[in-house]
Amino acid sequence: MPVGTQATVKTLTPAQLVEAGAQMILANTYHLSLQPGAEIVAEAGGLHHFMQWPGPILTDSGGFQVFSLSSLRTIDDDGVTFREPRSGSLVRFTPEYAMAVQNALGADVAMAFDECPPYPAERSAVERAVTRTLHWFERCLAAHRRSDQALFGIVQGGVWPDLRAHCAEVLASADLPGYAIGGVSVGEPGMLIEKVVRVTAPLLPEHKPRYLMGVGTFRELAQAAAVGVDLFDCVMPTRVARHGSALLINATGDRRINLKNAQFRRDFAPLDTHCPCYTCRHFSRAYLSHLVRSGEILAMTLLSIHNIATLSRFSAELRAAIIDGSFTQRFAAYLQPEAEVERG
């Protein structure tokens, strides 16, 4: 899922996203509650009408802001108080408020409000975060008002398998429409990310969607798909595009090329000869390098189209390989433990 925090994937129209292969997008409850406000989105007929997106939408609950705004917030058992970075005003988020906002936004999938512990963190702090996450989930479940909106619970537990298992067991007993693995890619080494996902994913119901939050490299997608993860989101493809980099698929993982580099000034080949995206069909590396060096907004648009198309194509290849039984063979290089890749 491309990330459209403010009900937009930066620099792209919905039509461009669809052409690039995006099927579902993510928007953020915290940000949309501040601007333009959930009531305005509701008056517009919900997020789909407001932003004219034709596919499914998932809204994050705002729980990640508990983590990312650590210097500007206070947590207690009832909820979280933020100091809004732009205005300096205090904002109070509770499970009930998070659900009310998401119900008003009207996305297809709403996420339960959770506490995402940082890395590193003492075990006692992670235990408190798990307890709070489960308590808040029960309150979200009670406050959820829309039968046409799926509510996903989020498994927390840091890098401790037993805490992950406890959280997953409690959430699985609620028989939810889907489940998420949260609290990964928050500063821990890649090997720990892989371990957490490998331990947690099989604990969640196999017949329900499993969503790994906040990861998006080729290797991370392949590793997670290998243990049964179905959904992903990440800002990485569009963020690196806005800084002048394009993603290319290679044998073992991500390859990024920076179009600012002098070698591309006279490179008249497309970014990727195997990529059917709009950017690769029409423009050369030399032209894209010119746009990046000139600071043109079009560079961000064209590179974002390509990067999203590349991740979408890779995801489609993962699905096809799972269906035809060739997954392990086809993606063997991605499935090596990270330490082995680094030694190679």
FENKA-V93771 format. One record per residue. N is the residue number from 0. PHI is phi in radians with two decimals (999 if undefined). OMEGA is omega as a letter, one per 20 degrees, with the letter a starting at -180 (NA if undefined). D_LAST is the distance of its C-alpha to the last C-alpha in Angstrom with 2 decimals. Layout:
n:N phi:PHI omega:OMEGA d_last:D_LAST
n:N phi:PHI omega:OMEGA d_last:D_LAST
This chain:
n:0 phi:999 omega:r d_last:30.99
n:1 phi:-1.07 omega:a d_last:31.33
n:2 phi:-1.70 omega:r d_last:32.83
n:3 phi:-2.03 omega:a d_last:36.43
n:4 phi:-0.83 omega:a d_last:37.30
n:5 phi:-1.74 omega:a d_last:40.74
n:6 phi:1.13 omega:r d_last:41.51
n:7 phi:-2.75 omega:r d_last:39.76
n:8 phi:-1.51 omega:a d_last:36.25
n:9 phi:-0.87 omega:r d_last:36.42
n:10 phi:1.31 omega:a d_last:37.69
n:11 phi:-2.07 omega:r d_last:37.86
n:12 phi:-1.52 omega:r d_last:40.85
n:13 phi:-0.97 omega:r d_last:40.84
n:14 phi:-1.10 omega:r d_last:41.34
n:15 phi:-1.17 omega:r d_last:38.23
n:16 phi:-1.10 omega:r d_last:36.20
n:17 phi:-1.07 omega:a d_last:37.62
n:18 phi:-1.11 omega:r d_last:36.90
n:19 phi:-1.35 omega:r d_last:33.26
n:20 phi:1.79 omega:r d_last:32.98
n:21 phi:-1.19 omega:r d_last:33.45
n:22 phi:-1.91 omega:a d_last:35.38
n:23 phi:-2.59 omega:r d_last:35.73
n:24 phi:-2.26 omega:r d_last:35.56
n:25 phi:-2.01 omega:r d_last:35.66
n:26 phi:-2.22 omega:a d_last:38.34
n:27 phi:-1.99 omega:a d_last:38.97
n:28 phi:-1.10 omega:a d_last:42.07
n:29 phi:-1.01 omega:a d_last:42.21
n:30 phi:-1.16 omega:a d_last:42.21
n:31 phi:-1.25 omega:r d_last:44.56
n:32 phi:-1.21 omega:r d_last:46.94
n:33 phi:-1.51 omega:a d_last:47.41
n:34 phi:-2.62 omega:j d_last:47.56
n:35 phi:-1.53 omega:a d_last:49.38
n:36 phi:1.86 omega:a d_last:50.22
n:37 phi:-1.07 omega:a d_last:50.04
n:38 phi:-1.17 omega:r d_last:53.75
n:39 phi:-1.23 omega:r d_last:53.42
n:40 phi:-1.07 omega:r d_last:50.58
n:41 phi:-1.09 omega:r d_last:52.76
n:42 phi:-1.09 omega:r d_last:55.74
n:43 phi:-1.35 omega:a d_last:53.70
n:44 phi:1.78 omega:a d_last:53.14
n:45 phi:1.72 omega:a d_last:49.72
n:46 phi:-1.01 omega:a d_last:46.30
n:47 phi:-1.02 omega:r d_last:46.20
n:48 phi:-1.26 omega:a d_last:49.45
n:49 phi:-1.05 omega:a d_last:48.81
n:50 phi:-1.82 omega:r d_last:45.59
n:51 phi:1.01 omega:r d_last:46.34
n:52 phi:-1.72 omega:a d_last:43.15
n:53 phi:-1.47 omega:a d_last:43.79
n:54 phi:-1.82 omega:r d_last:41.04
n:55 phi:-1.16 omega:r d_last:40.22
n:56 phi:-2.26 omega:r d_last:39.68
n:57 phi:-2.01 omega:r d_last:38.18
n:58 phi:-1.91 omega:r d_last:39.34
n:59 phi:-1.22 omega:a d_last:37.43
n:60 phi:-1.39 omega:a d_last:39.97
n:61 phi:1.80 omega:a d_last:39.49
n:62 phi:-1.08 omega:a d_last:37.78
n:63 phi:-1.12 omega:r d_last:34.68
n:64 phi:-1.16 omega:r d_last:37.10
n:65 phi:-1.02 omega:r d_last:37.91
n:66 phi:-1.40 omega:a d_last:34.40
n:67 phi:-1.30 omega:r d_last:34.03
n:68 phi:-1.82 omega:a d_last:37.56
n:69 phi:-1.00 omega:a d_last:37.36
n:70 phi:-1.44 omega:a d_last:39.46
n:71 phi:-2.10 omega:a d_last:42.10
n:72 phi:-2.45 omega:r d_last:42.77
n:73 phi:-2.25 omega:a d_last:44.43
n:74 phi:-1.85 omega:r d_last:43.71
n:75 phi:-2.38 omega:a d_last:46.34
n:76 phi:-1.17 omega:a d_last:46.84
n:77 phi:-1.46 omega:a d_last:48.82
n:78 phi:2.99 omega:a d_last:46.36
n:79 phi:-2.33 omega:r d_last:44.89
n:80 phi:-1.91 omega:r d_last:46.69
n:81 phi:-1.84 omega:r d_last:44.87
n:82 phi:-1.77 omega:a d_last:46.07
n:83 phi:-1.08 omega:a d_last:45.55
n:84 phi:-1.03 omega:a d_last:43.64
n:85 phi:-1.39 omega:a d_last:45.83
n:86 phi:-1.66 omega:a d_last:49.30
n:87 phi:1.42 omega:a d_last:48.88
n:88 phi:-1.35 omega:r d_last:50.80
n:89 phi:-1.47 omega:r d_last:50.05
n:90 phi:-2.20 omega:a d_last:48.69
n:91 phi:-1.86 omega:r d_last:48.94
n:92 phi:-2.01 omega:r d_last:46.59
n:93 phi:-2.18 omega:r d_last:47.42
n:94 phi:-0.96 omega:a d_last:46.29
n:95 phi:-1.14 omega:r d_last:49.62
n:96 phi:-1.18 omega:r d_last:49.27
n:97 phi:-1.04 omega:r d_last:45.73
n:98 phi:-1.25 omega:r d_last:47.07
n:99 phi:-1.07 omega:r d_last:50.18
n:100 phi:-1.14 omega:a d_last:48.20
n:101 phi:-1.17 omega:r d_last:45.84
n:102 phi:-1.06 omega:r d_last:48.86
n:103 phi:-1.22 omega:r d_last:50.47
n:104 phi:-1.14 omega:r d_last:47.43
n:105 phi:1.37 omega:r d_last:47.44
n:106 phi:-1.17 omega:r d_last:43.78
n:107 phi:-1.27 omega:r d_last:42.94
n:108 phi:-2.21 omega:r d_last:40.66
n:109 phi:-1.95 omega:r d_last:41.44
n:110 phi:-1.80 omega:r d_last:39.22
n:111 phi:-1.16 omega:r d_last:40.72
n:112 phi:-1.27 omega:a d_last:40.92
n:113 phi:-2.43 omega:r d_last:38.45
n:114 phi:-1.94 omega:a d_last:37.24
n:115 phi:-1.68 omega:a d_last:33.56
n:116 phi:-1.27 omega:a d_last:32.73
n:117 phi:-1.35 omega:r d_last:30.42
n:118 phi:-2.19 omega:i d_last:27.30
n:119 phi:-1.38 omega:r d_last:27.74
n:120 phi:-2.62 omega:r d_last:31.11
n:121 phi:-1.11 omega:r d_last:33.18
n:122 phi:-0.99 omega:a d_last:33.52
n:123 phi:-1.07 omega:r d_last:37.23
n:124 phi:-1.19 omega:r d_last:36.67
n:125 phi:-1.22 omega:r d_last:34.39
n:126 phi:-1.03 omega:r d_last:37.04
n:127 phi:-1.11 omega:r d_last:39.64
n:128 phi:-1.13 omega:r d_last:37.59
n:129 phi:-1.15 omega:r d_last:37.27
n:130 phi:-1.03 omega:a d_last:41.00
n:131 phi:-1.17 omega:r d_last:41.89
n:132 phi:-1.03 omega:a d_last:39.68
n:133 phi:-1.23 omega:r d_last:41.42
n:134 phi:-1.14 omega:r d_last:44.82
n:135 phi:-1.13 omega:r d_last:44.28
n:136 phi:-1.05 omega:r d_last:43.14
n:137 phi:-1.05 omega:r d_last:46.48
n:138 phi:-1.22 omega:r d_last:48.30
n:139 phi:-1.09 omega:a d_last:46.39
n:140 phi:-1.06 omega:r d_last:47.29
n:141 phi:-1.22 omega:a d_last:50.92
n:142 phi:-1.57 omega:a d_last:51.00
n:143 phi:-1.21 omega:a d_last:49.35
n:144 phi:-1.99 omega:a d_last:52.15
n:145 phi:-1.96 omega:r d_last:50.79
n:146 phi:-1.28 omega:r d_last:50.54
n:147 phi:-1.59 omega:a d_last:48.96
n:148 phi:-2.19 omega:a d_last:45.98
n:149 phi:-1.32 omega:r d_last:43.21
n:150 phi:-1.83 omega:r d_last:42.33
n:151 phi:-1.78 omega:r d_last:38.79
n:152 phi:-1.59 omega:a d_last:38.13
n:153 phi:-2.06 omega:r d_last:35.07
n:154 phi:-1.48 omega:r d_last:33.20
n:155 phi:-1.96 omega:a d_last:32.48
n:156 phi:2.52 omega:r d_last:31.47
n:157 phi:1.02 omega:a d_last:28.69
n:158 phi:-1.77 omega:a d_last:25.94
n:159 phi:-1.69 omega:a d_last:28.52
n:160 phi:-1.01 omega:a d_last:28.39
n:161 phi:-1.21 omega:r d_last:32.08
n:162 phi:-1.23 omega:r d_last:33.20
n:163 phi:-1.06 omega:a d_last:31.27
n:164 phi:-1.11 omega:r d_last:32.86
n:165 phi:-1.09 omega:a d_last:36.30
n:166 phi:-1.11 omega:r d_last:36.11
n:167 phi:-1.10 omega:a d_last:34.88
n:168 phi:-1.11 omega:a d_last:37.62
n:169 phi:-1.13 omega:a d_last:40.37
n:170 phi:-1.16 omega:a d_last:39.35
n:171 phi:-1.09 omega:a d_last:38.95
n:172 phi:-1.18 omega:a d_last:42.47
n:173 phi:-1.45 omega:r d_last:43.84
n:174 phi:0.92 omega:a d_last:42.96
n:175 phi:-1.40 omega:r d_last:41.79
n:176 phi:-1.16 omega:a d_last:41.00
n:177 phi:-2.97 omega:a d_last:37.33
n:178 phi:-2.46 omega:r d_last:34.97
n:179 phi:-2.14 omega:r d_last:32.35
n:180 phi:-1.82 omega:a d_last:29.50
n:181 phi:-1.89 omega:r d_last:30.01
n:182 phi:1.27 omega:r d_last:28.86
n:183 phi:-1.96 omega:a d_last:25.13
n:184 phi:1.00 omega:r d_last:23.19
n:185 phi:-2.03 omega:r d_last:25.71
n:186 phi:2.08 omega:a d_last:23.47
n:187 phi:-1.38 omega:r d_last:21.48
n:188 phi:-1.09 omega:a d_last:17.67
n:189 phi:-1.00 omega:a d_last:15.75
n:190 phi:-1.09 omega:r d_last:15.27
n:191 phi:-1.26 omega:r d_last:19.06
n:192 phi:-1.01 omega:a d_last:19.82
n:193 phi:-1.07 omega:a d_last:18.11
n:194 phi:-1.13 omega:a d_last:20.00
n:195 phi:-1.06 omega:a d_last:23.25
n:196 phi:-1.16 omega:a d_last:23.13
n:197 phi:-1.11 omega:r d_last:22.25
n:198 phi:-1.39 omega:a d_last:25.20
n:199 phi:-1.46 omega:a d_last:27.64
n:200 phi:-0.96 omega:a d_last:27.60
n:201 phi:-1.16 omega:r d_last:28.88
n:202 phi:-1.39 omega:a d_last:31.75
n:203 phi:-1.67 omega:a d_last:33.20
n:204 phi:-0.93 omega:a d_last:35.58
n:205 phi:-1.18 omega:a d_last:33.87
n:206 phi:-1.57 omega:r d_last:36.71
n:207 phi:-2.02 omega:r d_last:36.52
n:208 phi:-1.05 omega:r d_last:34.17
n:209 phi:-2.02 omega:a d_last:31.26
n:210 phi:-2.11 omega:r d_last:30.26
n:211 phi:-1.71 omega:a d_last:27.20
n:212 phi:-1.54 omega:r d_last:28.41
n:213 phi:1.42 omega:r d_last:26.75
n:214 phi:-2.16 omega:a d_last:23.26
n:215 phi:-2.87 omega:r d_last:22.38
n:216 phi:-1.38 omega:r d_last:18.86
n:217 phi:-1.00 omega:a d_last:17.74
n:218 phi:-1.11 omega:a d_last:15.16
n:219 phi:-1.09 omega:r d_last:17.95
n:220 phi:-1.11 omega:a d_last:20.44
n:221 phi:-1.14 omega:r d_last:18.60
n:222 phi:-1.05 omega:a d_last:17.80
n:223 phi:-1.27 omega:r d_last:21.44
n:224 phi:-1.06 omega:a d_last:22.98
n:225 phi:-1.11 omega:a d_last:21.46
n:226 phi:-1.92 omega:r d_last:23.67
n:227 phi:1.76 omega:r d_last:26.68
n:228 phi:-1.43 omega:a d_last:26.72
n:229 phi:-1.94 omega:a d_last:28.94
n:230 phi:-2.17 omega:r d_last:29.44
n:231 phi:-2.51 omega:r d_last:27.44
n:232 phi:-2.48 omega:r d_last:28.49
n:233 phi:-2.92 omega:r d_last:26.90
n:234 phi:-1.42 omega:a d_last:28.25
n:235 phi:-0.95 omega:a d_last:24.96
n:236 phi:-1.02 omega:a d_last:25.65
n:237 phi:-1.44 omega:r d_last:29.06
n:238 phi:-1.15 omega:a d_last:28.35
n:239 phi:-1.19 omega:r d_last:25.71
n:240 phi:-1.08 omega:a d_last:28.13
n:241 phi:-1.21 omega:r d_last:30.88
n:242 phi:-1.82 omega:r d_last:28.83
n:243 phi:1.60 omega:a d_last:28.26
n:244 phi:-1.99 omega:r d_last:24.82
n:245 phi:-2.02 omega:r d_last:24.10
n:246 phi:-1.63 omega:r d_last:21.47
n:247 phi:-2.21 omega:r d_last:19.92
n:248 phi:-1.48 omega:r d_last:18.16
n:249 phi:-2.20 omega:a d_last:15.03
n:250 phi:-1.22 omega:a d_last:12.82
n:251 phi:-2.19 omega:a d_last:10.58
n:252 phi:2.80 omega:a d_last:12.85
n:253 phi:-1.28 omega:r d_last:15.23
n:254 phi:-2.26 omega:r d_last:15.89
n:255 phi:-1.98 omega:r d_last:18.92
n:256 phi:-2.03 omega:a d_last:21.12
n:257 phi:-1.70 omega:a d_last:23.80
n:258 phi:-1.22 omega:r d_last:27.04
n:259 phi:-1.28 omega:a d_last:28.46
n:260 phi:-1.14 omega:a d_last:26.40
n:261 phi:-1.07 omega:a d_last:28.71
n:262 phi:-1.08 omega:a d_last:26.74
n:263 phi:-1.65 omega:a d_last:28.04
n:264 phi:-1.15 omega:r d_last:31.71
n:265 phi:-2.11 omega:r d_last:32.39
n:266 phi:-1.70 omega:a d_last:29.85
n:267 phi:-1.69 omega:r d_last:32.24
n:268 phi:-1.47 omega:r d_last:29.82
n:269 phi:-1.21 omega:r d_last:29.41
n:270 phi:-0.95 omega:a d_last:26.47
n:271 phi:-2.55 omega:a d_last:25.18
n:272 phi:-1.15 omega:a d_last:27.09
n:273 phi:-1.68 omega:a d_last:26.35
n:274 phi:-1.66 omega:a d_last:27.64
n:275 phi:-1.58 omega:a d_last:31.34
n:276 phi:-1.20 omega:a d_last:31.98
n:277 phi:-0.97 omega:a d_last:35.00
n:278 phi:-1.09 omega:a d_last:33.05
n:279 phi:-1.27 omega:r d_last:31.15
n:280 phi:-1.31 omega:a d_last:34.40
n:281 phi:-2.08 omega:a d_last:36.42
n:282 phi:-2.28 omega:r d_last:34.63
n:283 phi:-1.65 omega:r d_last:32.46
n:284 phi:-1.05 omega:a d_last:29.72
n:285 phi:-1.10 omega:r d_last:32.36
n:286 phi:-1.17 omega:r d_last:34.85
n:287 phi:-1.12 omega:r d_last:32.45
n:288 phi:-1.07 omega:r d_last:31.44
n:289 phi:-1.04 omega:a d_last:35.19
n:290 phi:-1.10 omega:a d_last:35.80
n:291 phi:-1.11 omega:a d_last:33.08
n:292 phi:-1.13 omega:a d_last:34.33
n:293 phi:-1.53 omega:a d_last:37.87
n:294 phi:1.25 omega:a d_last:37.19
n:295 phi:-1.36 omega:r d_last:38.57
n:296 phi:-1.07 omega:r d_last:38.41
n:297 phi:-1.01 omega:r d_last:37.85
n:298 phi:-1.04 omega:r d_last:34.32
n:299 phi:-1.09 omega:a d_last:33.53
n:300 phi:-1.11 omega:a d_last:35.19
n:301 phi:-1.16 omega:r d_last:33.53
n:302 phi:-1.26 omega:r d_last:29.98
n:303 phi:-1.13 omega:r d_last:30.67
n:304 phi:-0.99 omega:a d_last:31.94
n:305 phi:-1.11 omega:a d_last:28.84
n:306 phi:-1.14 omega:r d_last:26.39
n:307 phi:-1.17 omega:r d_last:28.47
n:308 phi:-1.08 omega:a d_last:28.83
n:309 phi:-1.16 omega:r d_last:25.09
n:310 phi:-1.15 omega:r d_last:24.53
n:311 phi:-1.14 omega:r d_last:27.63
n:312 phi:-1.15 omega:r d_last:26.47
n:313 phi:-1.11 omega:r d_last:23.11
n:314 phi:-1.10 omega:r d_last:25.17
n:315 phi:-1.11 omega:r d_last:27.53
n:316 phi:-1.16 omega:r d_last:24.80
n:317 phi:-1.05 omega:a d_last:23.71
n:318 phi:-1.05 omega:a d_last:27.39
n:319 phi:-1.08 omega:a d_last:27.99
n:320 phi:-1.20 omega:r d_last:25.14
n:321 phi:-1.12 omega:a d_last:26.49
n:322 phi:-1.16 omega:a d_last:29.95
n:323 phi:-1.59 omega:r d_last:29.25
n:324 phi:1.43 omega:a d_last:27.02
n:325 phi:-1.76 omega:a d_last:23.91
n:326 phi:-1.02 omega:a d_last:21.86
n:327 phi:-1.05 omega:a d_last:19.41
n:328 phi:-1.24 omega:a d_last:18.79
n:329 phi:-1.22 omega:a d_last:18.83
n:330 phi:-1.99 omega:a d_last:16.49
n:331 phi:-0.98 omega:a d_last:14.14
n:332 phi:-1.12 omega:r d_last:10.95
n:333 phi:-1.34 omega:a d_last:12.56
n:334 phi:-1.63 omega:r d_last:13.56
n:335 phi:-1.14 omega:r d_last:10.49
n:336 phi:-0.96 omega:a d_last:11.08
n:337 phi:-1.02 omega:a d_last:9.83
n:338 phi:-1.05 omega:r d_last:8.59
n:339 phi:-1.19 omega:r d_last:6.16
n:340 phi:-1.10 omega:a d_last:5.08
n:341 phi:-1.13 omega:r d_last:5.34
n:342 phi:-1.16 omega:r d_last:3.80
n:343 phi:-1.21 omega:NA d_last:0.00
